[in-house]
């Protein structure tokens, strides 16, 4: 279900930190999306009803939208106007992706594991365990699973991105030296990751770990834009687009903590609005003139 969002008075904002900031003309929205600020030409809608601490969202190849409901221990799919459980009884699920064979891959933070989920039966099969506090997932070009993981929050330099072979479940360290890695994506042979612990976006390539953007407030969500840039969500309640050349645009501001960010089949931007542990949140769909 799409709950439409109208527009009201204008406002402006800009990003901060590494890169070139770009101010924006924006529309303040007060309706079922709440009092949020949108970049010029961007529309906002709510998909389905509230979810308990949603952390990630993903559009499957057939167009189905799924979300991880961390607070309820389940993965849900959008059917008409409702979220329908795909699997329940999971241990704090966060990252969710679709494997090449059509099954779902889920990172369960409290189980320290990633698992495969049969979308038809809901059957869970553990793929790899003992991975620490796993958070978000991505697939690289070769089909390997990348998963962010941390040990004790605040223990600087102990965060890891694991690379897990989908056939065997064997895990190796793809990136070390992070603090609390969260959202991530593969960019060719490189990996771009949001480091919650130091509020930075970092890029790992050829054994070198580089900060490519900062000035955030505890980053969670991260997604590529398909044109060399990316979207960042942080605890300040905003999603910021960083173009390949470095210019920043605040796409939406005034929401809960944006977690997973993804595109649906039509190119709209999906955002899992994680408000707090155990609290109701939403999945937002942003369309129109998405930067």
FINU-820050 format. One line per field, with one value per residue: residue number from 1; residue in three letters; x, y, z of N, C-alpha, C in turn. Coordinates in steps of 0.05 Angstrom, whole numbers, plus 5000, padded with zeros to 4 digits. Layout:
lotor NUM|...
rodo ala|...
n_c1 X|...
n_c2 Y|...
n_c3 Z|...
ca_c1 X|...
ca_c2 Y|...
ca_c3 Z|...
c_c1 X|...
c_c2 Y|...
c_c3 Z|...
// end
This chain:
lotor 1|2|3|4|5|6|7|8|9|10|11|12|13|14|15|16|17|18|19|20|21|22|23|24|25|26|27|28|29|30|31|32|33|34|35|36|37|38|39|40|41|42|43|44|45|46|47|48|49|50|51|52|53|54|55|56|57|58|59|60|61|62|63|64|65|66|67|68|69|70|71|72|73|74|75|76|77|78|79|80|81|82|83|84|85|86|87|88|89|90|91|92|93|94|95|96|97|98|99|100|101|102|103|104|105|106|107|108|109|110|111|112|113|114|115|116|117|118|119|120|121|122|123|124|125|126|127|128|129|130|131|132|133|134|135|136|137|138|139|140|141|142|143|144|145|146|147|148|149|150|151|152|153|154|155|156|157|158|159|160|161|162|163|164|165|166|167|168|169|170|171|172|173|174|175|176|177|178|179|180|181|182|183|184|185|186|187|188|189|190|191|192|193|194|195|196|197|198|199|200|201|202|203|204|205|206|207|208|209|210|211|212|213|214|215|216|217|218|219|220|221|222|223|224|225|226|227|228|229|230|231|232|233|234|235|236|237|238|239|240|241|242|243|244|245|246|247|248|249|250|251|252|253|254|255|256|257|258|259|260|261|262|263|264|265|266|267|268|269|270|271|272|273|274|275|276|277|278|279|280|281|282|283|284|285|286|287|288|289|290|291
rodo unk|unk|unk|unk|unk|unk|unk|unk|unk|unk|unk|unk|unk|unk|unk|unk|unk|unk|unk|unk|unk|unk|unk|unk|unk|unk|unk|unk|unk|unk|unk|unk|unk|unk|unk|unk|unk|unk|unk|unk|unk|unk|unk|unk|unk|unk|unk|unk|unk|unk|unk|unk|unk|unk|unk|unk|unk|unk|unk|unk|unk|unk|unk|unk|unk|unk|unk|unk|unk|unk|unk|unk|unk|unk|unk|unk|unk|unk|unk|unk|unk|unk|unk|unk|unk|unk|unk|unk|unk|unk|unk|unk|unk|unk|unk|unk|unk|unk|unk|unk|unk|unk|unk|unk|unk|unk|unk|unk|unk|unk|unk|unk|unk|unk|unk|unk|unk|unk|unk|unk|unk|unk|unk|unk|unk|unk|unk|unk|unk|unk|unk|unk|unk|unk|unk|unk|unk|unk|unk|unk|unk|unk|unk|unk|unk|unk|unk|unk|unk|unk|unk|unk|unk|unk|unk|unk|unk|unk|unk|unk|unk|unk|unk|unk|unk|unk|unk|unk|unk|unk|unk|unk|unk|unk|unk|unk|unk|unk|unk|unk|unk|unk|unk|unk|unk|unk|unk|unk|unk|unk|unk|unk|unk|unk|unk|unk|unk|unk|unk|unk|unk|unk|unk|unk|unk|unk|unk|unk|unk|unk|unk|unk|unk|unk|unk|unk|unk|unk|unk|unk|unk|unk|unk|unk|unk|unk|unk|unk|unk|unk|unk|unk|unk|unk|unk|unk|unk|unk|unk|unk|unk|unk|unk|unk|unk|unk|unk|unk|unk|unk|unk|unk|unk|unk|unk|unk|unk|unk|unk|unk|unk|unk|unk|unk|unk|unk|unk|unk|unk|unk|unk|unk|unk|unk|unk|unk|unk|unk|unk|unk|unk|unk|unk|unk|unk|unk|unk|unk|unk|unk|unk
n_c1 5017|5012|5018|5004|5043|5035|5055|5083|5105|5167|5238|5307|5372|5436|5492|5548|5619|5669|5678|5640|5591|5522|5470|5398|5334|5274|5215|5171|5137|5076|5039|5016|5067|5092|5124|5168|5226|5236|5278|5274|5224|5220|5180|5143|5124|5090|5102|5057|5041|5062|5125|5163|5219|5247|5303|5327|5315|5295|5289|5266|5283|5236|5206|5181|5179|5218|5230|5270|5250|5273|5259|5217|5236|5234|5228|5193|5146|5119|5052|5001|4966|4992|5043|5070|5090|5150|5188|5193|5217|5271|5337|5345|5345|5379|5410|5386|5384|5376|5394|5429|5401|5349|5333|5330|5381|5401|5425|5435|5439|5441|5448|5497|5507|5497|5442|5405|5342|5284|5238|5187|5173|5193|5234|5294|5364|5426|5482|5533|5568|5589|5607|5609|5576|5535|5514|5496|5487|5517|5525|5580|5611|5623|5586|5596|5583|5581|5590|5579|5609|5617|5651|5656|5621|5653|5704|5757|5777|5766|5725|5699|5692|5666|5678|5638|5634|5584|5574|5601|5602|5648|5686|5723|5766|5750|5755|5791|5802|5762|5712|5653|5623|5570|5520|5537|5568|5590|5637|5659|5722|5728|5705|5654|5638|5596|5618|5595|5617|5655|5629|5636|5644|5677|5726|5751|5805|5851|5878|5881|5851|5808|5781|5725|5682|5655|5629|5579|5525|5531|5529|5486|5454|5470|5478|5491|5486|5486|5513|5564|5562|5531|5482|5471|5451|5438|5440|5419|5372|5365|5372|5426|5449|5509|5543|5583|5622|5626|5589|5536|5469|5413|5365|5320|5297|5287|5265|5262|5318|5351|5358|5372|5379|5354|5339|5277|5244|5227|5261|5253|5271|5280|5273|5289|5261|5287|5269|5279|5304|5257|5216|5162|5171|5178|5174|5196|5182|5213|5205|5204|5242|5294|5358
n_c2 4976|5044|5102|5165|5227|5295|5364|5422|5481|5512|5495|5492|5457|5428|5383|5360|5355|5312|5324|5362|5405|5414|5459|5454|5463|5451|5412|5414|5363|5344|5296|5229|5208|5235|5293|5311|5330|5340|5334|5378|5360|5307|5252|5222|5161|5112|5044|4992|4975|4992|4966|4926|4952|4955|4938|4929|4931|4903|4894|4841|4801|4790|4833|4833|4862|4857|4858|4863|4850|4866|4872|4837|4789|4768|4758|4795|4802|4847|4848|4869|4911|4897|4872|4809|4751|4717|4685|4666|4671|4683|4706|4767|4791|4826|4846|4831|4795|4773|4711|4682|4635|4646|4639|4671|4708|4718|4759|4745|4778|4765|4710|4706|4692|4676|4658|4616|4625|4592|4617|4599|4558|4578|4553|4551|4550|4545|4578|4599|4605|4633|4686|4733|4795|4802|4846|4880|4859|4842|4824|4803|4812|4761|4729|4717|4725|4783|4806|4850|4856|4860|4861|4878|4937|4999|4980|4997|4986|4932|4913|4875|4857|4801|4753|4706|4642|4620|4566|4532|4557|4575|4624|4683|4739|4798|4853|4885|4921|4958|4994|4992|4963|4973|4983|4963|4956|4923|4949|4939|4911|4933|4948|4984|5013|5030|5057|5053|5062|5104|5140|5146|5137|5086|5060|5001|4975|4938|4924|4971|5016|5069|5131|5160|5194|5236|5267|5252|5226|5173|5126|5082|5060|5046|5052|5041|5089|5076|5107|5118|5145|5148|5131|5152|5137|5162|5169|5219|5222|5225|5217|5221|5239|5226|5249|5224|5261|5285|5323|5338|5321|5328|5280|5263|5285|5285|5237|5172|5131|5118|5056|5001|5015|5016|5003|4998|4958|4995|5037|5072|5096|5058|5058|5032|5050|5051|5063|5054|5003|4953|4989|5015|5021|5042|5026|5067|5096|5131|5172|5202|5260|5235|5245
n_c3 5000|4983|5017|5005|5003|5014|5000|5033|5063|5041|5053|5073|5071|5083|5070|5111|5124|5092|5023|4973|4994|4979|4978|4987|4958|4990|5008|5061|5092|5118|5139|5131|5126|5164|5195|5153|5115|5047|4989|4932|4887|4902|4921|4975|5006|5048|5057|5066|5135|5203|5227|5273|5295|5241|5201|5151|5080|5018|4947|4910|4853|4825|4837|4887|4951|5009|5080|5138|5203|5257|5312|5318|5303|5250|5178|5130|5076|5027|5012|4976|5018|5064|5109|5104|5140|5122|5145|5213|5282|5282|5303|5320|5265|5214|5162|5096|5036|4967|4944|4887|4874|4888|4940|5005|5039|5104|5157|5223|5280|5336|5335|5314|5261|5191|5150|5104|5074|5055|5012|5002|5040|5087|5113|5150|5140|5167|5144|5155|5217|5281|5271|5299|5318|5271|5219|5167|5097|5033|4964|4925|4859|4843|4869|4922|4992|5029|5094|5147|5212|5283|5347|5409|5419|5409|5415|5385|5318|5315|5283|5228|5159|5133|5082|5054|5027|4984|4972|5008|5057|5080|5113|5105|5122|5093|5101|5152|5214|5222|5260|5280|5233|5186|5139|5072|5007|4946|4901|4843|4850|4898|4966|4996|5057|5113|5172|5233|5283|5279|5249|5193|5122|5089|5045|5019|4984|4947|4994|5022|5066|5064|5085|5056|5063|5113|5173|5193|5234|5267|5225|5190|5144|5075|5005|4936|4881|4829|4793|4807|4855|4921|4972|5039|5105|5170|5243|5251|5226|5171|5100|5057|4994|4961|4909|4853|4843|4892|4911|4957|4974|5014|5016|5045|5108|5179|5195|5230|5251|5193|5165|5126|5057|4991|4921|4888|4836|4800|4806|4848|4913|4970|5040|5102|5161|5219|5283|5338|5382|5389|5379|5339|5269|5199|5128|5079|5015|4966|4912|4845|4832|4847|4872
ca_c1 5000|5026|5004|5017|5052|5032|5076|5075|5124|5195|5259|5333|5391|5459|5508|5573|5641|5685|5663|5628|5563|5504|5445|5375|5307|5260|5187|5164|5114|5062|5017|5021|5096|5102|5136|5194|5235|5244|5290|5256|5215|5220|5156|5147|5101|5095|5094|5045|5037|5086|5141|5178|5248|5256|5331|5335|5294|5306|5270|5274|5284|5209|5193|5172|5195|5221|5242|5277|5237|5292|5246|5198|5251|5224|5229|5166|5143|5096|5031|4979|4968|5001|5068|5064|5114|5163|5199|5193|5234|5299|5351|5353|5354|5385|5413|5372|5389|5367|5416|5424|5382|5322|5330|5339|5404|5395|5445|5422|5459|5443|5458|5525|5507|5480|5426|5389|5313|5267|5216|5161|5167|5204|5255|5320|5387|5449|5504|5559|5564|5613|5616|5606|5551|5532|5494|5486|5497|5518|5536|5599|5606|5626|5565|5603|5567|5596|5574|5592|5608|5633|5651|5646|5619|5672|5731|5766|5793|5760|5704|5707|5674|5672|5669|5628|5629|5557|5572|5613|5599|5674|5688|5750|5765|5753|5765|5795|5810|5738|5701|5627|5613|5541|5514|5560|5563|5613|5641|5680|5738|5729|5681|5648|5624|5590|5629|5579|5634|5669|5611|5649|5642|5704|5729|5774|5813|5879|5890|5882|5826|5808|5756|5716|5662|5651|5610|5553|5519|5527|5518|5474|5447|5489|5471|5502|5466|5488|5528|5589|5557|5518|5464|5480|5431|5450|5422|5407|5346|5366|5386|5441|5461|5535|5549|5610|5641|5628|5568|5517|5441|5396|5342|5299|5306|5266|5254|5277|5345|5348|5375|5376|5371|5355|5322|5258|5247|5220|5281|5248|5289|5268|5288|5279|5262|5290|5267|5294|5300|5230|5197|5151|5183|5165|5189|5189|5188|5218|5206|5206|5269|5314|5385
ca_c2 5000|5069|5124|5188|5249|5321|5382|5447|5504|5505|5497|5485|5443|5419|5363|5369|5335|5308|5328|5388|5407|5428|5466|5444|5474|5427|5415|5402|5345|5338|5278|5202|5204|5251|5319|5306|5349|5326|5349|5387|5341|5280|5245|5203|5144|5091|5018|4975|4986|4993|4942|4928|4956|4945|4946|4928|4927|4895|4887|4817|4803|4789|4857|4831|4877|4844|4874|4849|4861|4858|4870|4814|4765|4755|4771|4798|4812|4864|4836|4888|4931|4886|4857|4780|4737|4697|4667|4677|4657|4689|4719|4794|4793|4853|4846|4811|4797|4750|4695|4676|4613|4655|4639|4695|4705|4736|4761|4744|4789|4751|4683|4708|4674|4681|4635|4617|4622|4585|4637|4585|4544|4591|4537|4564|4533|4561|4577|4604|4614|4643|4709|4757|4810|4809|4867|4882|4840|4849|4803|4814|4805|4732|4715|4713|4741|4801|4811|4866|4844|4873|4847|4896|4964|5017|4969|5008|4970|4903|4906|4859|4849|4774|4743|4679|4628|4610|4537|4518|4572|4583|4653|4696|4767|4815|4879|4886|4948|4975|4996|4978|4964|4968|4979|4960|4946|4918|4967|4925|4896|4947|4947|5009|5005|5050|5050|5066|5069|5129|5157|5151|5119|5078|5044|4982|4966|4930|4923|4998|5025|5098|5146|5175|5214|5238|5288|5240|5219|5144|5116|5055|5052|5053|5039|5055|5102|5066|5126|5124|5157|5130|5143|5147|5143|5163|5172|5245|5219|5235|5202|5240|5229|5237|5243|5214|5284|5294|5341|5325|5330|5314|5271|5265|5291|5285|5210|5157|5124|5103|5032|4992|5031|5000|5012|4978|4952|5019|5057|5088|5091|5046|5063|5020|5070|5039|5084|5045|4974|4947|5010|5013|5037|5040|5026|5089|5095|5157|5171|5229|5270|5225|5253
ca_c3 5000|4983|5031|4992|5019|5001|5006|5045|5061|5033|5073|5061|5088|5067|5084|5122|5124|5068|4998|4969|5003|4961|4991|4972|4962|4999|5015|5086|5088|5143|5133|5141|5127|5187|5188|5141|5094|5023|4967|4911|4867|4913|4934|4997|5013|5067|5047|5087|5161|5220|5233|5298|5290|5215|5197|5123|5060|4992|4926|4897|4824|4815|4845|4914|4971|5034|5101|5163|5226|5279|5338|5318|5295|5226|5152|5119|5048|5023|4996|4977|5038|5089|5110|5110|5148|5106|5165|5241|5301|5278|5325|5313|5237|5204|5133|5080|5007|4952|4932|4858|4871|4895|4969|5019|5058|5127|5178|5249|5298|5362|5329|5303|5238|5168|5143|5080|5080|5033|5011|5001|5064|5110|5125|5155|5140|5174|5124|5169|5244|5295|5257|5315|5316|5243|5214|5139|5077|5004|4947|4907|4832|4840|4884|4950|5011|5046|5118|5167|5238|5304|5373|5430|5409|5420|5414|5360|5301|5316|5265|5205|5138|5125|5056|5058|5002|4986|4970|5031|5082|5090|5117|5108|5128|5070|5112|5181|5223|5225|5288|5279|5205|5182|5111|5054|4980|4930|4879|4829|4868|4924|4983|5010|5082|5133|5198|5253|5306|5275|5233|5168|5100|5084|5021|5020|4957|4946|5020|5033|5077|5062|5091|5033|5071|5142|5180|5198|5262|5270|5199|5187|5117|5053|4980|4912|4865|4801|4777|4821|4881|4940|4992|5067|5125|5196|5266|5251|5215|5144|5079|5042|4969|4955|4880|4847|4845|4920|4920|4975|4975|5033|5002|5064|5135|5199|5201|5250|5242|5169|5164|5099|5034|4967|4900|4878|4808|4785|4810|4872|4936|4993|5065|5127|5182|5246|5302|5362|5388|5399|5373|5312|5247|5174|5104|5062|4987|4956|4882|4833|4824|4866|4863
c_c1 5018|5009|5018|5024|5049|5055|5065|5098|5152|5214|5285|5351|5415|5475|5533|5594|5655|5668|5651|5599|5547|5478|5422|5351|5290|5231|5183|5138|5102|5037|5024|5050|5108|5113|5164|5200|5246|5258|5270|5250|5214|5193|5161|5121|5110|5085|5082|5042|5063|5099|5156|5208|5257|5285|5340|5312|5308|5284|5281|5272|5256|5193|5183|5191|5195|5235|5249|5265|5252|5277|5226|5211|5241|5231|5201|5167|5118|5076|5006|4984|4980|5029|5061|5090|5124|5175|5199|5213|5264|5310|5362|5362|5358|5387|5398|5377|5378|5391|5409|5404|5353|5317|5339|5363|5399|5418|5430|5442|5463|5452|5486|5528|5492|5467|5412|5360|5299|5242|5189|5154|5175|5226|5281|5342|5411|5471|5531|5554|5590|5624|5615|5579|5547|5510|5484|5501|5500|5529|5557|5594|5608|5605|5572|5587|5585|5579|5590|5589|5625|5632|5639|5645|5639|5701|5742|5783|5787|5737|5715|5685|5683|5663|5663|5623|5602|5554|5580|5608|5626|5676|5717|5746|5770|5764|5769|5801|5787|5730|5675|5616|5583|5536|5539|5551|5590|5614|5665|5695|5740|5704|5678|5631|5619|5600|5615|5597|5648|5654|5624|5641|5671|5704|5754|5780|5843|5893|5891|5854|5826|5781|5749|5695|5659|5631|5582|5549|5511|5513|5509|5473|5467|5480|5483|5479|5466|5503|5553|5586|5542|5500|5473|5457|5444|5430|5410|5380|5344|5379|5399|5452|5488|5542|5578|5630|5642|5605|5547|5489|5426|5370|5317|5311|5282|5252|5269|5305|5343|5368|5381|5364|5374|5338|5301|5261|5241|5240|5276|5267|5273|5285|5274|5283|5263|5290|5283|5288|5273|5209|5186|5166|5168|5185|5179|5197|5190|5221|5206|5234|5290|5342|5401
c_c2 5025|5090|5150|5210|5275|5339|5408|5467|5494|5508|5491|5472|5437|5399|5376|5348|5334|5311|5356|5389|5422|5434|5455|5460|5450|5434|5401|5388|5339|5322|5250|5194|5218|5277|5314|5328|5333|5344|5356|5365|5312|5275|5223|5187|5123|5065|5002|4990|4986|4966|4947|4929|4945|4956|4945|4923|4920|4888|4863|4820|4802|4814|4857|4847|4862|4862|4856|4864|4852|4853|4848|4788|4751|4772|4772|4807|4828|4851|4854|4909|4921|4873|4828|4766|4717|4676|4681|4662|4662|4705|4746|4796|4822|4852|4824|4816|4772|4737|4689|4654|4621|4654|4666|4688|4726|4736|4764|4753|4772|4722|4682|4692|4686|4656|4639|4611|4614|4603|4624|4572|4558|4576|4552|4544|4551|4557|4580|4615|4624|4668|4735|4770|4819|4829|4866|4864|4854|4825|4816|4804|4775|4716|4709|4732|4757|4808|4827|4853|4860|4856|4864|4924|4983|5006|4975|4988|4940|4894|4893|4858|4821|4769|4713|4666|4615|4580|4523|4532|4581|4614|4662|4725|4783|4843|4875|4916|4968|4976|4980|4981|4958|4964|4978|4952|4941|4938|4957|4908|4909|4942|4973|5002|5029|5041|5066|5077|5096|5148|5165|5130|5112|5059|5027|4972|4961|4932|4950|5006|5056|5109|5163|5196|5213|5259|5278|5235|5190|5132|5087|5047|5062|5038|5055|5068|5093|5084|5135|5138|5138|5146|5134|5154|5143|5169|5200|5245|5229|5215|5223|5226|5243|5229|5235|5237|5296|5312|5325|5338|5314|5306|5272|5269|5291|5259|5197|5150|5107|5080|5025|5011|5015|5013|4990|4975|4976|5042|5075|5079|5080|5050|5049|5040|5055|5062|5078|5016|4970|4967|5006|5032|5032|5034|5048|5085|5123|5156|5200|5235|5261|5232|5228
c_c3 5000|4996|5022|5012|5003|5009|5018|5041|5053|5056|5059|5081|5070|5083|5095|5119|5097|5044|4996|4976|4982|4976|4975|4978|4969|5005|5042|5083|5115|5136|5144|5141|5151|5177|5178|5121|5071|5003|4946|4891|4876|4927|4955|5001|5033|5055|5070|5113|5177|5224|5259|5292|5263|5210|5168|5105|5034|4973|4911|4867|4812|4823|4874|4933|4998|5054|5124|5187|5251|5305|5340|5310|5270|5201|5141|5090|5046|5003|4998|4998|5065|5086|5119|5118|5127|5124|5192|5258|5296|5301|5316|5284|5229|5173|5119|5051|4994|4939|4903|4854|4880|4925|4981|5036|5079|5147|5205|5270|5323|5358|5319|5277|5214|5159|5116|5088|5054|5033|5011|5027|5089|5124|5127|5155|5146|5154|5137|5197|5256|5282|5273|5310|5287|5239|5185|5120|5050|4990|4929|4879|4827|4856|4913|4967|5028|5070|5138|5195|5258|5329|5394|5419|5424|5421|5386|5344|5301|5298|5240|5185|5130|5096|5059|5031|5004|4984|4995|5057|5094|5091|5120|5112|5102|5077|5142|5188|5224|5254|5289|5251|5203|5152|5094|5026|4966|4906|4862|4849|4896|4940|4997|5034|5100|5160|5220|5276|5304|5257|5207|5147|5091|5060|5024|4992|4958|4973|5034|5042|5079|5070|5066|5039|5101|5148|5186|5228|5264|5245|5202|5158|5096|5028|4957|4897|4836|4783|4790|4848|4899|4959|5020|5085|5153|5218|5267|5237|5186|5125|5061|5017|4966|4926|4876|4850|4873|4929|4936|4973|4996|5019|5020|5092|5153|5204|5224|5239|5216|5168|5135|5079|5009|4946|4894|4848|4790|4789|4834|4894|4959|5018|5088|5150|5209|5266|5328|5366|5401|5392|5344|5292|5222|5151|5086|5034|4977|4926|4871|4826|4845|4856|4856
// end
